[in-house]
Amino acid sequence: MARKKTRTPPATSQETAESSPTTAPAETQPTAAPATTDAADGGISAPEAETSRPTGEPLISDAAVTPDEPLKSHLVITVYAISKNEAKFVSRWMDSMKEADHIVVLDTGSTDDTVRELTALGAKVETKAIKPWRFDVARNESIDLALRLVPDTDLLVCTDLDEILLPGWREKLEREWLDAMNAYAAGRIKSKPTTAQYEYVWNFKPDGSDGTKFWYEKIHTPESKARWTHPVHEILSYPDGKKTMVRVDGMRLEHHADPAKSRGQYLALLEMSVTEDPDDDRNMHYLGREYMFRRRWSDSIKTLKRHLALPRATWNAERAASMRFIARCYNEQGNAAEAELWLWRAVVEAPEQREATLELAEMLYKQKEYKTLVKVCEILLSRKNRVMSYLTHPEAWGFRPYDLYAIGLWYSGRRKEALTANAEAIKLCPEADKGNHDRLVNNQRIMDEAYAANAKTE
């Protein structure tokens, strides 16, 4: 007869369980929120992502087009930015932007050495206070400054001083852009390119590998007349609402944020933005998310439900994100049943995404609903194609889905399968994540020993 198994309390992600060979695997407590969420003030803000939406018109067309200007073999590329008290980033940023023909910065009131250091390294800098503060106004002023100082600019490249472009970006951008212009001249695309799209890495995992990343579109032509809109989480808007994009494969912009920089002004600016345009789905979603970050659960639920009701709220990934955030708020209010309902809705809303399914799996794990956890993890792991979107969180594509799957299988009595799943989790967990890696390795040892002991008694 098999011995009766005993269970020890689960180990957290920062500890390992010392246990006998018959002990169930140690488990990790899920974090309160994905790594991309911010603190209400002073933390790294969550990414902006208008550029992750399906935008732009198709490039290929059979229509013949007559070029209205001679073809170029070289572009005048101007980087433009806004700054305030960012002296510590200046050297790194200027070094990464030096492949541009010109670098123009509008400083909005630095009291440190930002202006002096930018000027010393060759940037063209002017200072102007923006009152009342709005990001769109500041960025539009910086566009105007760039075009006044460099009127023959062909491409405008917008970056911030806490970002860097990896070396070789200019060659990649110029090659792809000129190829697209030649295609336009030959009639292979129906509209002249207006916008370049490239890879953006918003943050990094503890081991230094990429965290959240998505496609970005902050390179544009002066001819497009694009202007920044919205007081915060500003986006480039085009006069006719259309843009023609050129994908620049291999061009990469990285965000290395200052975690000490306050985002305290964001809420008031988001409320202003929604007041100015209450039908804008994007900033309604951001406002609801901001309320969630600030633990204003009821305000968040109300605002996110308003987002879901808007006619323009059609992007299923962002709709699913609103549903996930509603679930978090209900859970914080102690309404687990309603939270679970909203997570199931999110899972169905965006079947290509893993994020809602992972959050549902975390909830089922905490509730010890192991058989349902197994089924949800199987749905989660069946989603194979990682979408380049700001809503795609690295945790959903790392070790955690297999970790939860192994735990669910183990407690459901499917122990041989649990061994395989946990081994997959170990493969995906970097050794730099020492707490989780050690825990998973220890789980494997416990399961191996318990499985072998159980086999002997059967």
N, C-alpha and C positions, 0 to 999 in steps of 0.2 A: 504494500500500500504506500502511495506517495505521502511524504510528510506534508503537513499543513504549512502553507507559506505564510510568513509574516511580512509586514510592510513597515518601513521606517518613514518618518516625515520627509517630504521632498527636499532636495538640496536646491538652494537658489543658484542663480547664474554665477555667483561669486564664491561658491563653496562646493565641495564634493562630499558625498555620503560615505562614511565608513560603515560597511555592512557585511553581513554574512552572504554566502553564495546564493541563499534563497530570497534575498531582498529584491524587491522590485526596483527598477532603474530610478536613479535620482532624476529629479525634474527641475526645470527652471521656472521662476516666476516671470511672467511677461512684463515688459516695461509698460509704463502708463500710456505712452504714445510713441509712434514711430520717431526715429531720430531726426526727421526733417521738420518736426514741429518746434515752435519756439517758445521761449519764456515770454510772458506778457510784456516785459520791458527789459532791454539789456541783453537779450539772447540773440542768436542768429535767426533772422526772419525766415519764414518758409518761402520757397521759391515762387517767383512770378512766372506765369506760363501761358500768356496769350499765344505765344509762338509755338506751343505744343499742340494747339488745336489744328484740325485739318483746314488749312488756309491756302490762299493763292489759287491761281487758275492753272490749268494744264499747260505745259510748255509746248507740246507737240501739236502742229497743225499742218494741214495740206495747203492752206491758203498761201498764195504768193505775196510777198511783201517787198516793197521797194525801200531800201534804206534811205533815211532822210539826212544822213551825214556820212562823211568818209569813215571807213573802218579804222580803228586805232590799233596800234601794236603795244601801247603802254598806257597805263591809267595813272591819273593823279589821285592818290588815296590820302584822305585826311581823317585822322582819328580825332574825335571830339569827346569831351567829358566835362562833368561838373565836379567840384571838389570843395571840401571844407575840413580843415584840421586833419589832413591825411599825410603829413610829412613822412611818417614811417613807411608808407607804401610807395613813395615817389620814385625812389631809385629802381625798385623792382618793376614797377609799372612802366616807367620810361624805357627800361631795357627791353621789355617785351613788345613795346609799341614802335621801336626804332626802325622797323622795316617800312613804316609809312613814310610818305613824302613830307607830311606836315602833322604836327600834334598841337591841338588847340584846346585850352582849358578855360572854362569860366569858373573862377573861384567865387564862392558866395559868402565869404566873410571869415576866412581862416585867421586865427590868432597865433598859430604856430608858424613854422618855417615852410609850409607847403608852397606858397607862391615863390619864395626865393629859390627853393630847391628845384622846382619845376623850370623856372626861368634859366637857372644855371645849367641845366641839362638840355636846354634847347627848345623847350615848349614855348608856344606863344600863349601868354596868359593875360587875361583881364579880370578885374574884380567888379562884382555888382551884387548888391544885396537884393534878395527877392522877398518882398513883403507885401501881403502875407505869403508865407512859404507854401509853394506847391512844386512838386517834382516836374510836372509837365511844363510849367512856365519856365523853370530853370533850364530844362533840357532844350526847349525851343529857343531860349536866349543863346544857348551854346551852339545850336545849329546856325543861328543868324550870325554869331561871331565867327564861326568857321568859314562861312561863305563870304563874309565881308573881308576876312583876312586872306582867304584862298579862293577867289572867285572862279578859278578854272577847275575846281574839284570835280572829279568824275564819280567817286564813291566816298560816302561818309560812313565812318565806322564808329559807332557809339560803344564806349566801355566805361567802367568805373575803376577807380584807382585801387580797389581791392581785388581786381581781376588781372589775369595775365593771358596773353596769347602765346601759344607755344611757337618756337622758332620755325620758320618756313611758311608761316601763314600767308604772307603776302604773295609768294609765288603761286600757292594753291588757289588763292582767291582770284588773282589776276588771270591765271590760266583758265579757270572755269568761267569766269565772267566774259572774257574775250571769246571763248568758244561759244557761249550763249549768244553774244552779240553777232557773231558770224552766222549762227543758225538763224537768228532773226532776219539778218540781211538776205539770207538765202531762201527765206520763206518757210523754214522748217518749224518755227514757232510763231504764233500769231500775234504776240504782244512783246514789246520791248521789255527786257528784264528791269525790275525795279528794286528787288530785294535779294540779299544773299542769306542763305540758311546754313548753319554750321553747328557743330557739337558744343554743348555747354555743360560743364560739370559744376553742379551747384555746391556739392559738399563731398567729403571723403570719409571713408570708414576708418576706424581706429588703426587698421594695419596700413593705411595709406592708399588703398585701392579706391576706385571710383565709388561714390555713393549715388546720390540722385543725379541723373543727367538726362538731358533732353535737347531737342533742336531749338536753336535761337535764331532770331531774325532782326538784329539791330544794325544791319548794314543796308544802306539804301542810297539811291541816287538823288542828287538835288532836283533833277528833272521831275521826279515823282511827286514833289511837293508834300511829302509825308511830314506830318506834325505830331508831336506827342500830345496825348489826351489823358485825362484823369489826374486828380491831385496826387494820388499815390498808386502804386502798381500800374504805372503809366505804360501806355502802349503806343506804337506808331500807327497812326490812322492816315488813310490815303483819301484824297478828295473824292474820287469816284467809287471808293469802297473796294477797289480791286488792286491786287498786286501780283506780279509775275516773279516767281522765285527761282533762284539758281542754287542748287544744293552744292556746297563746297565740301566734298569728302576729304577728311584728313585735317581740316582746319578745326582747331580746338581752343576754346576759351575756358579758363578755369577760374572759379570763384574761391578766394581765400579770405574769408570774412574776418572782421574784427569782432570777437564775441562780446567785447566790452562796449561796443557802440550801441547807444540807446535807439530803440524803435518805438519809444513812447508816443511819438506824434502820429503813428500810423492810424490809430483808431479814429481820431478826430478827422483825419483826412479821408478815411474810408467812409465815414458817415457823411461828410461833405460830398463825396463822389456819388453816393447813392441818392442823396437829396437832389443833386444836379441831374442825374439820369436814373430814375427809379426803375426803368425798364432794362437796364444793363445787367445781364445775368452774371457776367464775370465778377464785377465788384460786389454784387449782392452775395455771391458765394464767398468772396474774400472777407466781407464784413461779418458774415455768420461764423466763419473760421476764426476771425480775430476775437469775437466774443467768446468763443470756446477757449482760445488761448488764455483769456483773462478770467476764465471760470464763471462767466455770466451765462449759465446753462440755459435758462429760460429764454433769454434774448437770442442766444445762438440758435436754439430750436426754432423759434419763431422766424428768424431771418432766413435760415436755411430752407425752411418750408416755403417761404416766399420765393426763394431762388428756384425751387423745383416747380413752382406754379407759373413762372414766367414763360411766355411763348418762345423767347429766344434761348431758353435753357435746354438746348438739344444735344449738347455733347455728353454722351453717356458716361464717359470716365469722370467728368466733373460732377455730373448728377450723382453718380455712385459715391463720390467723395463726400458730397453733402449728406447723403444717407448715412455714411460711416460716422460722420461728425455728429449727426443727430443721435445715432446710437450711443456714442461716447457720452453725450450730455445726459441722455436718459439713464445710462448706467451710473453716472456720477450722482444722479438724483435718487438712486436706489430702485429704479424701475427696470430690472434686468429683463423682464418679459418683453417690454416695449423695445428695449435696446436690441434684443435678439431678432425681433420682427424686422427692424430697420436694417440690420445686417443681412438678413436673408434677401430683403429687397435689393440691397446694394449688390449682392452676389449675382442676382439675375439681371440687374440693370447693365452691368458691364462684364459680359462673359469672357472678354479677352484679358481682363485685369485679375491679378492675384490678391490685391491688397484687402478687399472686403472679405474674401474667403479666409485669408490669414487671420484677420481680426475675429471672425466668427469662430475659427478653430481655437484661438486663444480663449475666447469666452467659454467654449465647450470644455476645454481643458480645465479651466478653473472650476467649472460646475461638475467635473468628473463624469461627464457624459461621454464615456470613452468610445462606445460603439458608433455614436453619431459623429464623434470626432474623427474616427477612421474614415467614414464616408465623406466628410467634408474635406479631409486632407487628400483623399483620392481625387476629388473635384479640383482642388488646389493644384495638385501636381500634374493634372492633365492639361493644364494651361501652360503651353511650352514656349510661346512667342512673347518675348519681353518687348514691350512697346516703349519707344523713346518719348517719354512724357514726364512732366514734372510730378505727376501723380503716381509714377512707378517708383516704389520704394525698394531699396536694395535688400531689405530684410525679407521681403516676399520671394526673393530669388536666391537667397542664401541657404544656410543650413537649417533655419528654423522650421520650414514646412516638413522636412524629413524628421527633425527632432520630435515635433508634435505627433507625426504619423507613427513613429516608433513607440512613443508612450501610449498612444491609443491602442495600437496593436498588442502591446504587452499586456495591458490591463484587460483587453478583450479576449485573451487566451491564445492569440495568434503569435506565439513567441518566436518561432523560426523567422517569420516575416519581419518581426520587430528587430531582430538581429541585423537583417539586411538593410532595413530603413535607417537604423542608427549608424551603420557603417557608412551609408551615403551622407548622413549628416556630418560625420567626422571628416569626410573628404572635402566638404564644402566650408567647413569652419576653419578659418585661418588660425595658425598657431599663435599669432599675435593676440588673438582674443583668448587669452590664457584661461580665464575663468570658465568660459563655455567649452573650450577645447578639452580642458582637463575633465570637466564634468561628463562630456560625451564619451571620452575614452574610459572613464570610470564606469559609466553606464554599460559600455560594451563588455567590460570585464565582468560586471555583476550579471548581466544577461547570459553571457557565455557560460559562466559557472553554474548559474541556476538552471539553464537549459540542459547542461550536461548532467547535473545532479538529478533533475527530474527524469531524464531519459533512462538513467540507471534503475530508478525505482518503478518504472512502468513495465 
